[in-house]
């Protein structure tokens, strides 16, 4: 097989070829490495580990076909820069962690390497995962491989996992890790025509993942199809004694739960999750998804999640509050960037200069908001009240899941937008991109985004399924059936190749 065809394959297809010895892991890895070398315009990979990848691929070739072979043997993956990887530079795309090289491995990536996956490198992201467009990265923005049919204007690949979504969509890796705090896996997947899965909070360990908002952050995969998400999720999941929020729950073989009949499945349509009028293509694709699910025997129930309107303001009180606490550790003393001081500067001036130089504008904004809502006199008015609203939002979902099995919503209010078009003057405009994804994070629920079609400008649109706690098998099965019915096969044009 030629290089282009090889890298267009998903994880399962590549695994099948490897198992039949029709290709080698080294051949597959070299094909992806070549693609990465020719894709600098996308700025998706910010740290390349090609020597390590080829060494892992060589080891995989010795194992394939033996009893020692595991689920991801020889599969090349990209890793979001938020995951600490031992002896590999990890910066969370921030200047304040300049040249930080962890002496340890995150639990999620350790699980992937134990399943014999191959590491191609670290992927671009919004600084400390704070953003919806990958424009806050210290490395500059990742670029969406998709373009509008009537313009060459560069588009966002979404955020914060924009490098992950761009890399998967452009065939720079077979799959990638992401993290989802308020939609940072699902929104990028929607913008790039890929599949993004946020598991139930606690399903994947947070240990070794640089923290943004600890009660929201959850690792998950971005892949080319639903089957690949099932394969990666199994490898990434499991209880971890090093993470106090990790759940002692059995990890199913998600791949084995696919292809089941969904006849009689009850799917909720929440009246609060509606697309803005004026986008006929998006409305048409939305109706098509509903029609296809009905044809497969699913039953639709109109439901209400009345506190949804408060989800975004609740999130943007609680998440910055947790961020301000988590990011207090970056002081220029223990690791990362340290400001150059004048002779008479105090320790306080060291903190101030280091943090001022090291953090970007969006991170500073969220630290200030978080510190404000946690401060004396405002804690009860903002933080404590937001926690109460979070409980109400969770209760809404609990009540709805007494009536339905899943909830179907759009993933994002719009397709991918041009870089620089949102948030420069009014950050709230950028925050509105998370309107359909944030509620699942507030409630800790699993949710998946998959491509539903193209809009009038030939950009991908996403649809989201939300499940109840620990119902990933049901969620993935429904997504798999819908994916097959939609038969979305559109790909971005290869405009970015340097070769």
C-alpha positions in Angstrom: 0.0 0.0 0.0 1.2 3.5 -0.7 1.9 6.1 2.0 -1.3 8.2 1.5 -3.6 5.1 1.6 -1.9 3.8 4.7 -2.4 7.0 6.7 -6.0 7.3 5.7 -6.8 4.1 7.6 -8.2 4.1 11.1 -6.9 2.2 14.2 -8.9 -1.0 13.6 -8.1 -1.1 9.8 -4.4 -0.6 10.5 -4.4 -3.2 13.3 -6.0 -5.7 10.9 -3.3 -5.1 8.3 -0.6 -5.4 10.9 -2.1 -8.7 12.2 -2.2 -10.1 8.7 1.5 -9.0 8.2 0.4 -7.1 5.1 2.3 -4.1 6.5 4.8 -3.6 9.3 4.6 -1.2 12.2 7.8 0.6 11.0 6.2 1.0 7.5 3.1 2.5 9.1 5.0 4.8 11.4 7.3 6.0 8.7 4.2 6.9 6.6 2.8 9.1 9.4 6.2 10.6 10.0 6.4 11.6 6.4 3.0 13.2 6.6 4.0 15.1 9.7 7.2 16.4 8.0 5.1 17.7 5.1 2.5 19.4 7.3 4.2 22.3 9.0 1.5 24.7 7.8 -0.9 23.1 10.2 1.3 23.6 13.2 -0.4 20.5 14.8 2.8 18.8 16.2 4.9 20.9 18.6 7.3 18.2 19.8 8.2 15.3 17.5 9.5 12.0 19.0 10.3 10.2 15.7 13.3 8.3 17.1 11.2 7.0 20.0 8.3 6.2 17.6 10.6 4.1 15.3 12.1 2.3 18.2 8.6 1.4 19.5 7.5 0.4 16.0 10.5 -1.9 15.7 9.6 -3.5 19.0 6.0 -3.9 17.9 7.0 -5.7 14.8 8.7 -8.3 16.9 5.6 -8.8 19.1 2.9 -8.9 16.4 1.5 -12.4 16.0 2.8 -13.5 19.4 0.9 -14.1 22.7 2.5 -10.8 24.0 0.6 -8.7 21.5 -1.8 -6.1 22.9 -4.7 -4.0 21.5 -2.7 -1.0 20.1 0.5 -2.8 19.1 2.2 -0.7 16.4 -0.5 2.0 16.2 1.0 5.5 15.9 -0.7 8.1 18.1 -0.4 11.8 18.9 -0.5 13.1 22.5 -1.9 16.4 23.6 0.7 18.6 25.3 -1.2 18.4 28.5 -0.2 14.8 29.2 3.2 14.4 31.0 5.4 12.0 29.1 8.6 10.9 30.7 11.7 12.6 29.3 9.7 14.4 26.7 9.2 18.2 26.8 5.7 19.0 28.1 4.6 22.6 28.4 0.7 22.7 28.2 1.5 25.1 25.3 2.5 27.8 27.9 5.7 29.8 28.2 5.6 29.4 32.0 6.5 25.7 31.6 9.3 26.5 29.1 11.6 23.4 28.7 9.8 21.4 31.4 10.7 17.7 30.9 8.7 15.5 33.3 10.6 12.6 35.1 7.3 10.6 35.1 4.5 9.4 32.8 0.8 10.2 33.0 -1.3 7.2 33.8 -3.3 7.5 30.5 -0.2 7.6 28.3 1.4 4.9 30.4 -1.6 2.7 29.7 -1.3 3.5 25.9 2.4 2.5 25.9 1.6 -0.7 27.9 -0.9 -1.5 25.1 2.2 -1.1 22.7 1.1 2.1 20.9 3.6 4.2 19.1 4.3 7.8 20.2 4.7 10.3 17.3 4.9 13.4 19.4 3.1 16.1 21.4 0.2 18.0 19.9 -0.7 21.7 20.0 -3.4 23.1 22.2 -4.8 26.2 23.9 -2.5 27.3 26.8 -3.4 25.2 29.9 -6.4 24.0 27.9 -8.1 27.4 28.2 -9.7 28.3 24.9 -12.0 27.2 22.2 -9.9 27.9 19.1 -6.3 26.9 19.8 -5.3 30.6 19.5 -4.0 30.9 23.0 -1.1 28.5 22.5 2.5 29.7 23.1 3.3 27.9 19.9 0.8 29.8 17.8 -2.5 28.4 16.6 -3.0 25.0 15.0 -4.8 25.3 11.7 -7.8 23.3 10.6 -7.1 21.2 7.5 -10.6 22.0 6.3 -11.3 25.2 4.3 -14.5 26.9 3.2 -15.3 26.3 -0.5 -15.3 30.0 -1.2 -12.2 31.1 0.8 -8.6 30.2 1.7 -8.9 31.9 5.0 -7.4 29.7 7.8 -10.0 28.2 10.2 -9.7 27.2 13.8 -9.5 23.4 14.4 -11.3 24.1 17.7 -10.0 24.1 21.2 -8.4 23.3 23.4 -7.5 20.0 21.7 -7.1 21.7 18.3 -3.8 20.1 17.6 -5.3 16.7 18.2 -8.3 17.2 16.0 -6.2 18.8 13.2 -3.7 15.9 13.3 -6.4 13.2 13.1 -8.3 15.0 10.3 -5.1 15.5 8.3 -3.9 11.9 8.7 -0.9 12.8 10.8 -1.7 10.1 13.4 -4.1 7.2 13.6 -5.7 8.7 16.8 -4.9 11.2 19.5 -5.5 11.9 23.1 -7.4 15.0 24.2 -8.9 16.4 27.3 -12.4 17.8 27.8 -13.1 20.4 30.5 -16.0 22.2 28.8 -16.1 20.6 25.4 -12.4 20.6 24.4 -12.6 17.1 22.8 -16.1 17.3 21.2 -16.0 20.9 19.8 -12.7 20.3 17.9 -14.0 17.0 16.6 -17.1 18.7 15.3 -15.0 21.4 13.6 -12.7 18.8 11.8 -15.1 16.0 10.8 -13.6 13.6 13.4 -15.0 11.6 16.4 -14.5 13.0 19.9 -15.4 11.2 23.0 -15.6 12.6 26.6 -16.0 9.7 29.0 -17.8 9.8 32.4 -15.8 11.8 34.9 -13.6 9.4 36.7 -13.4 6.8 33.9 -9.8 7.9 32.9 -7.2 8.9 35.5 -6.2 12.5 35.7 -2.8 11.7 37.2 0.0 13.2 35.2 -2.3 15.5 33.2 -1.6 19.1 33.8 -4.6 20.4 35.7 -7.0 23.2 34.5 -10.2 22.6 36.5 -9.9 19.4 38.5 -13.7 18.7 38.9 -14.2 19.0 35.2 -11.1 17.7 33.4 -11.4 14.3 31.7 -9.2 12.6 29.2 -10.6 11.0 26.0 -9.8 10.1 22.4 -10.2 11.9 19.1 -10.3 9.4 16.3 -11.3 8.9 12.7 -14.4 6.8 13.5 -16.4 5.4 16.4 -14.8 2.0 16.5 -11.4 3.6 17.0 -12.8 5.6 19.9 -14.0 2.4 21.5 -10.6 0.8 21.1 -8.7 3.8 22.5 -11.1 4.3 25.4 -10.6 0.8 26.6 -6.9 1.3 26.6 -7.1 4.6 28.4 -9.6 3.7 31.1 -9.3 2.1 34.5 -9.0 2.8 38.2 -5.8 4.5 39.3 -4.9 4.7 43.1 -2.8 7.8 42.3 -6.0 9.7 41.4 -8.6 10.2 44.2 -11.3 10.9 41.6 -10.6 7.8 39.6 -13.6 5.4 39.8 -13.3 1.7 40.8 -15.5 0.6 37.9 -15.0 -2.4 35.6 -13.8 -1.3 32.1 -15.9 -3.1 29.4 -14.6 -4.1 26.1 -16.3 -1.3 24.3 -15.6 -2.6 20.8 -17.6 -5.8 21.6 -20.7 -3.6 22.4 -20.8 -2.1 18.9 -23.1 -3.4 16.1 -26.0 -4.1 18.5 -29.6 -3.3 17.4 -30.8 0.0 18.8 -34.5 -0.7 18.2 -36.5 0.7 21.1 -33.7 3.0 22.3 -35.3 6.1 23.8 -33.5 9.3 22.8 -34.3 12.7 24.3 -34.6 15.9 22.3 -34.1 18.8 24.8 -36.0 21.9 23.8 -33.2 24.0 25.3 -30.6 22.7 22.7 -31.7 24.3 19.5 -29.7 25.6 16.5 -30.0 29.2 15.5 -32.3 29.7 12.6 -30.7 30.8 9.4 -28.4 27.8 8.7 -30.5 25.6 6.5 -27.7 23.0 5.9 -27.2 22.5 9.7 -31.0 22.2 10.2 -31.2 19.7 7.3 -28.4 17.5 8.7 -29.9 17.7 12.2 -33.3 16.4 10.8 -31.5 13.8 8.8 -29.8 12.4 11.9 -33.1 12.2 13.7 -34.8 10.5 10.7 -32.0 7.9 10.4 -32.2 7.0 14.1 -36.0 6.7 13.8 -35.6 4.4 10.8 -33.4 2.1 12.9 -36.1 1.9 15.5 -35.1 4.5 18.0 -37.9 6.4 19.8 -37.7 10.1 20.4 -39.0 11.8 23.5 -39.2 15.6 24.0 -37.5 16.5 27.3 -36.5 19.6 29.1 -33.3 20.6 30.9 -34.6 23.8 32.4 -31.3 25.0 34.0 -29.3 24.7 30.8 -29.5 28.5 30.3 -27.4 28.8 33.4 -24.8 26.3 32.4 -22.3 28.6 30.7 -22.2 31.3 33.4 -21.9 28.5 36.0 -19.0 26.9 34.2 -17.2 30.3 33.8 -17.4 30.9 37.5 -16.4 27.4 38.7 -13.7 26.5 36.1 -11.7 29.7 36.6 -12.0 29.3 40.3 -10.4 25.9 40.1 -7.8 27.2 37.6 -6.7 30.0 39.9 -6.1 27.5 42.6 -4.3 24.9 40.3 -2.1 27.5 38.6 -0.9 29.0 41.9 1.9 26.4 41.8 3.6 28.1 38.9 5.7 30.6 40.8 9.2 30.4 39.2 10.7 28.6 42.1 10.3 24.9 41.6 10.2 24.3 37.8 9.5 26.0 34.6 10.2 29.6 33.7 11.9 31.9 36.2 12.0 35.7 35.6 15.2 37.6 35.6 15.3 39.8 38.7 16.9 43.1 39.5 19.3 43.1 42.5 16.8 44.5 45.0 13.7 42.5 43.8 11.8 40.5 46.5 10.3 37.0 46.4 7.0 38.7 45.7 8.4 40.4 42.7 9.8 37.1 41.5 6.3 35.6 41.5 4.8 38.7 39.9 7.4 38.9 37.1 7.4 35.2 36.4 3.6 34.9 36.2 3.3 38.1 34.2 5.9 36.9 31.6 4.9 33.2 31.6 1.1 33.3 31.3 -0.8 34.4 28.2 -3.8 36.8 28.2 -6.6 34.2 28.4 -4.9 32.3 31.3 -4.4 35.6 33.2 -8.1 36.5 32.6 -9.3 33.3 34.0 -6.9 33.4 37.0 -8.2 36.9 37.8 -11.8 35.8 37.5 -11.2 32.7 39.6 -9.4 34.6 42.3 -12.2 37.2 42.4 -15.0 34.7 42.8 -13.1 32.9 45.6 -12.1 36.1 47.4 -13.6 37.2 50.7 -17.0 38.8 50.3 -17.6 37.2 46.9 -17.3 33.5 47.6 -20.9 33.1 48.7 -22.3 35.4 46.0 -20.5 33.7 43.1 -18.7 30.4 43.8 -21.1 28.9 46.3 -24.1 29.9 44.3 -22.6 28.4 41.1 -22.1 25.1 42.9 -25.8 25.1 43.8 -26.7 25.7 40.2 -24.3 22.9 39.1 -26.3 20.6 41.4 -29.6 21.7 39.7 -28.1 21.0 36.3 -27.1 17.6 37.4 -30.5 16.9 38.8 -32.1 17.9 35.5 -30.1 15.2 33.7 -30.9 12.7 36.4 -34.6 13.3 35.9 -34.4 13.1 32.1 -32.4 9.8 32.2 -35.3 8.3 34.1 -37.3 8.8 30.8 -34.7 8.3 28.1 -31.4 6.3 27.4 -29.6 9.0 25.6 -29.9 12.7 24.6 -29.2 14.0 21.1 -28.0 17.6 20.6 -25.9 19.6 18.1 -22.3 19.7 19.2 -21.6 23.3 18.3 -23.8 26.3 17.3 -21.6 26.9 14.2 -19.1 25.1 12.0 -15.4 26.1 12.3 -14.8 29.9 12.1 -11.8 31.9 10.8 -8.9 32.4 13.1 -9.0 35.8 14.8 -12.7 36.3 14.2 -13.9 35.7 17.7 -12.9 36.7 21.2 -10.4 39.4 20.4 -12.6 42.2 21.8 -15.3 40.2 23.5 -14.2 36.9 25.1 -17.8 36.0 25.8 -18.4 35.5 22.1 -15.7 32.8 22.2 -17.2 31.2 25.3 -20.5 30.8 23.5 -19.0 28.1 21.4 -19.2 25.8 24.4 -23.0 26.3 24.9 -23.9 22.7 23.9 -20.9 20.9 25.4 -20.5 22.5 28.9 -23.6 20.9 30.5 -22.2 17.4 30.2 -19.0 18.5 32.0 -21.0 20.1 34.8 -22.9 16.8 35.3 -19.8 14.6 34.7 -21.6 12.7 31.9 -20.2 10.9 28.9 -20.8 12.4 25.5 -19.6 11.9 22.0 -19.5 14.0 18.9 -19.5 12.6 15.4 -19.7 14.2 11.9 -23.2 14.5 10.5 -22.4 16.2 7.2 -21.2 19.3 5.5 -22.7 22.8 5.5 -23.2 25.1 2.5 -19.5 26.0 2.5 -18.4 22.4 2.7 -17.3 22.5 6.3 -18.1 19.6 8.7 -20.9 19.8 11.2 -21.2 17.6 14.3 -24.0 16.0 16.3 -23.6 15.0 20.0 -25.0 12.1 22.0 -25.0 12.4 25.8 -25.4 9.3 28.0 -25.9 8.6 31.7 -23.0 7.9 34.0 -20.9 4.8 32.9 -23.1 4.2 29.9 -20.3 4.5 27.3 -21.1 1.1 25.8 -24.7 2.3 25.0 -23.4 5.6 23.9 -20.8 4.2 21.5 -23.2 1.6 20.1 -25.8 4.3 19.2 -23.0 6.5 17.7 -21.7 3.5 15.7 -25.1 2.8 14.2 -25.7 6.5 13.4 -22.2 6.8 11.9 -22.9 3.8 9.6 -26.3 5.3 8.5 -24.8 8.7 7.9 -21.9 7.3 5.9 -19.9 10.5 6.2 -16.8 10.0 4.0 -15.8 13.6 3.2 -12.2 14.6 3.7 -10.3 17.9 3.6 -8.4 18.7 0.5 -4.6 18.3 1.0 -3.7 22.0 0.6 -1.1 22.0 3.4 1.4 19.5 2.1 4.9 20.9 1.9 6.2 18.2 -0.3 
